[in-house]
Amino acid sequence: MGVIDIIVFVAFVAAVIGVGLWKSKGEKTHSEHGAADYFLAGRGLTWWLVGFSLIAANISTEQFVGMSGKAADWLGMAIASYEWMAAITLVVVAFVFLPTFLKSGIYTIPEFLEYRYNSFARTFMAISTMIILVGVPTASVIFSGAKVITVFFQGQSFLGLDLGNITVGCWIIGIMAALYVFAGGLKACAWADLIQGAALILGGVIITVLVLKALGVADPAALAPTAADPSVTADALKDQGAIERFVSLNKAALPEGKLHMFRPANDPEIPWTALMLGLWIPNFFYWGLNQYITQRTLGSKSLNEGQKGVIFAAALKLIIPFVVVIPGILAFNLYRGDLADQAVKKNAPIVEAFDKGEASKVYVFTDTFAESNFDTAAKMVASNAQLLGVGDELNVQELSAEALWDKNADLIKKAEETNKGKKKGEKIAFSDKLVGYDYDAAFPTLLRNVLPEGNGLMGFVLAAIFGAVVSSLASMLNSASTIFAMDIYNKVKKDAKPFELVTVGRICTLAFVLIAILIAPNLGSPKFGGIFTFIQEFQGFISPGVLSVFIFGLLVHRAPRYCGTIGLLLNPVLYGALKWIPATSGIPFLNRMAICLGVILAVLTVITVLKPLPQPVNLPVNEKMDMTTTKVTKMWGWVVVVVTLVLYVIFR
C-alpha cells in the first residue's frame, strides 16, 4: 500500500468508528430505558438506517470470501440464490413476521417463544442460538476477514507480526470488533453501517469494473483453458470484449456451465430441488428469526419505517451477486494459477506428512488435486489401496487423473464400510481433503491483482471491506450479548437493573469474541468444504426447528404451548441423524433441512389436531409502537419480487 492508500484507509476506518460512537454517546445506560438504548438503539431507527444496517451486517468477508469462492468453483451463478431468494424472503418478513414482533415489543427472538409457548422454549433457543452465533458466523467472519489479510499481505509484517499468518489475522480482526461494540451498542453499529453499507456496495462495484477491465485485456491463450465449454478457443476470444469473454468462458451446458441458477438434481450443494424448499429454510431463519439480523428491525421507530427499511435492503440484495458472485467466477478465469498456488500452501502439511511416510490413514483429495498433482495422488491411491488390503489389484500409473480420482472415491467408500461397527480407536482415519485450487482465496486474489497502488483507491476498497468485517462482527457480538443479557441473565436475576444488563452484555462481548478467535483459525481445513458451506450447513442444526415453531406460533393460534419444546428438540436429533448415518449422509444439506422441516411440521400438526388450545394465546402489546403501514410500501415490496423473478428467468 502506498502512503495515500494508508491515509485513506486509516481516515475512513476512523471516520466510520467515530461517527458510530458519536451517535451513540447519548445512550442513558443507567436509566430505566438503558437496555433499550444499548441493545435496540432506543427503538428509534429510521428506514434508511434499518436498510443499510441490514446489508452491512449481512454482507461481509463471509460473502466476499465464501460466496465468491463457491462461484469460482463449480457453482457459479447458482450461489446467487442465497441473495436473490433473500430479496423475496425479506418482503415476506416485512409483512408477515415484523408486525407481530414489533407489536409485542420484544427485545429478542427467543423472548417471543416464551410468550407464545413456554420458558423452556425461550431458554433452549437462546442457548442454541448463542452457541451457533458465536461458533459459526462470528468465527467464520473472523476467519474470512483474516483470509483477506493473509492473502493480500502475504510475506509482510506489522509491528513484528506476520500478516501472512491466519491466527495473527484472526486476533487483529476480533479485537477491533470487540472494542467497537463494547463501547457503542446497536446505535453505533447502525450509524456506522449507514456509511459502511454504502461504501461496501461502491467498493464491490469498483472491483467488478476493474476485474472486467482486466478480463478485456487478458491474454486469450491464458483464458481459453478455463472455459467451461472446451470448444471455446483463444482465437474465438481474441476479438471479444470483456462481457462477451465472460459469457463465452462460462456459458456452457450443465453441469459445467457457471451461468445457470438451476443446478442438476444430483448437485451436492444446490440442486434445483433445494430451490423448491430447502433454500427457503436458511433464508427465512436468517432474515426473519436470526437475532443478529432482526435486532435491527426490532429497533425500528414504527412498523412502516421498519417495513420500508427491510424492502430497501431487499432491493440492495439484488445488486450483491453482480459485485460478489461474478467477480468470483472471473477470479478463476483470470487467476487460476494463483488459486493453485494458494492450494499448495493449504495442502503442504498433509503432503509433507505423507512424504515422510505417515501413511496410516486414507488420503482424500479432489479431482483438481489429481489433475495438478498426479504423481502424489497416484502414490496416495496406492497407499490407500495397500492400507485396505487391495494393493495387489491396482496399477495406478496406468490410470488417468479422472480415473485415479474415481478409484480413490471407491477406496474411501470401502474404508467407510470397513469402519462400520468398529470402536472409535479401531477405525481407519481419513486425512483432510487435498484440493487443486483454494477457492476461498478467489476474492483476496482479485484484490491483490487488480487494485492499483498509490492513488487511494486501494485504501478505500480495503477500508470498506475491513469495515464490513468489523461491522458484521460488531452486530453478531452485540446480538449474542443481548441474548445472554436479556434471555438468560435477566431470567436468572429478575431484578437486574438496566445498567447491570448493559455491563453483563459488554463482558459477554469480550468472552464471545475470545471464543470465536480461538475457533476461527481451524476453519481453513478443507474438510469444511469452504467457509460458506460451513456456515450454512451447521446452522441447519437449529434453523428448520426454529422456523417450524415460529410458523406455528405466528399462524396456528391454537397450537399447544409444548409444540415449541418438541419442535426445537426434535430438529437437532433429526438433522444429526441425517448427517451422520451413512445411508443418508450423502443427502445435500439443503435437502436435509427440507426433510427436517417437513417432519417437524407434520408432528406439530398432529399434536395440534389431537389437542388444540381451547383459547388462542394472548401476546403482549407495545402500545407506543405505531403499527400503521402504507400502500406505497406494499407496492415497492411487489416490485422487488417481480424483479427477482425476472433475474431468475435471465439466468435460468
C-alpha positions, 0 to 999 in steps of 0.5 A: 500500500502506498502512503495515500492508500494508508491515509485513506484507509486509516481516515475512513476506518476512523471516520466510520468508528467515530461517527458510530460512537458519536451517535451513540454517546447519548445512550442513558445506560443507567436509566430505566430505558438503558437496555433499550438504548444499548441493545435496540438503539432506543427503538428509534431507527429510521428506514434508511438506517434499518436498510443499510444496517441490514446489508452491512451486517449481512454482507461481509468477508463471509460473502466476499470470501465464501460466496465468491469462492463457491462461484469460482468453483463449480457453482457459479451463478447458482450461489446467487440464490442465497441473495436473490431468494433473500430479496423475496424472503425479506418482503415476506418478513416485512409483512408477515413476521415484523408486525407481530414482533414489533407489536409485542415489543420484544427485545429478542427472538427467543423472548417471543417463544416464551410468550407464545409457548413456554420458558423452556422454549425461550431458554433452549433457543437462546442457548442454541442460538448463542452457541451457533452465533458465536461458533459459526458466523462470528468465527467464520467472519473472523476467519474470512476477514483474516483470509483477506489479510493473509492473502493480500499481505502475504510475506509482510509484517506489522509491528513484528507480526506476520500478516501472512499468518491466519491466527495473527489475522484472526486476533487483529480482526476480533479485537477491533470488533470487540472494542467497537461494540463494547463501547457503542451498542446497536446505535453505533453499529447502525450509524456506522453501517449507514456509511459502511453499507454504502461504501461496501456496495461502491467498493464491490462495484469498483472491483467488478469494473476493474476485474472486467477491465482486466478480463478485456485485456487478458491474454486469450491463450491464458483464458481459453483453458478455463472455459467451461465449454472446451470448444471455446478457443483463444482465437474465438476470444481474441476479438471479444470484449470483456462481457462477451469473454465472460459469457463465452468462458462460462456459458456452457451446458450443465453441469459445467456451465457457471451461468445457470441458477438451476443446478442438476438434481444430483448437485451436492450443494444446490440442486434445483430441488433445494430451490423448491424448499430447502433454500427457503429454510436458511433464508427465512431463519436468517432474515426473519428469526436470526437475532443478529439480523432482526435486532435491527428491525426490532429497533425500528421507530414504527412498523412502516419505517421498519417495513420500508427499511427491510424492502430497501435492503431487499432491493440492495440484495439484488445488486450483491451477486453482480459485485460478489458472485461474478467477480468470483467466477472471473477470479478463476478465469483470470487467476487460476494459477494463483488459486493453485498456488494458494492450494499448495500452501493449504495442502503442504502439511498433509503432503509433507506428512505423507512424504515422510511416510505417515501413511496410516490413514486414507488420503482424500483429495479432489479431482483438481488435486489429481489433475495438478498433482498426479504423481502424489495422488497416484502414490496416495491411491496406492497407499490407500489401496495397500492400507485396505488390503487391495494393493495387489489389484491396482496399477495406478500409473496406468490410470488417468487423473479422472480415473485415479480420482474415481478409484480413490472415491471407491477406496474411501467408500470401502474404508467407510464400510470397513469402519462400520461397527468398529470402536472409535480407536479401531477405525481407519482415519481419513486425512483432510481433503487435498484440493487443486485450487483454494477457492476461498482465496478467489476474492483476496486474489482479485484484490491483490491483482487488480487494485492499483497502488498509490492513488487511494483507491486501494485504501478505500476498497480495503477500508470498506471491506475491513469495515464490513468485517468489523461491522458484521462482527460488531452486530453478531457480538452485540446480538449474542450479548443481548441474548445472554443479557436479556434471555438468560441473565435477566431470567436468572436475576429478575431484578437486574437493573438496566445498567447491570444488563448493559455491563453483563452484555459488554463482558459477554462481548469480550468472552464471545469474541475470545471464543470465536478467535480461538475457533476461527483459525481451524476453519481453513481445513478443507474438510469444511468444504469452504467457509460458506458451506460451513456456515450454512450447513451447521446452522441447519442444526437449529434453523428448520426447528426454529422456523417450524415453531415460529410458523406455528406460533405466528399462524396456528393460534391454537397450537399447544404451548409444548409444540415449541419444546418438541419442535426445537428438540426434535430438529437437532436429533433429526438433522444429526441423524441425517448427517451422520448415518451413512445411508443418508449422509450423502443427502445435500444439506439443503435437502436435509433441512427440507426433510427436517422441516417437513417432519417437524411440521407434520408432528406439530400438526398432529399434536395440534389436531389431537389437542388444540388450545381451547383459547388462542394465546394472548401476546403482549402489546407495545402500545407506543409502537405505531403499527400503521403501514402504507400502500406505497410500501406494499407496492415497492415490496411487489416490485422487488419480487417481480424483479427477482423473478425476472433475474431468475428467468435471465439466468435460468 
